[in-house]
Amino acid sequence: MGHTSLLMFPIYGCGALLGPIGELVDSWLDPKGTFPPGPVERAVRHGLIYMVLIFVAEYISGAFLTSLGMCPWDYSGRFSSVDGLIRLDFAPLWFGTGLLFEQITKKKGW
């Protein structure tokens, strides 16, 4: 049986920040915009950034919720678990999820 918490809404809501963070990283790496990345390079770079950010957010929020005795997940005893808070084998999932969030939150050119 699955468990969740209302506190997950703001945690998942942080996914809306991934797109702006990706744009910020692009402007930091190439401030003049003289060498724009190709679509594959951009997707790989952004996917890796988002994956790391999601892992960090999951770990920090999980540690906080665990300290309150309210964490709805526990990966203890699972393969590639880190302190029971994250699973490194979820890396491909978070890579793709970050890119999906970027597309969902992308500004439309209307």
Secondary structure, 3 states (H helix, E strand, C coil): CCCCCCCHHHHHHHHHHHHHHHHHHHHHHCCCCCCCCCHHHHHHHHHHHHHHHHHHHHHHHHHHHHHCCCCCCCCCCCCCEECCCEEHHHHHHHHHHHHHHHHHHCCCCC
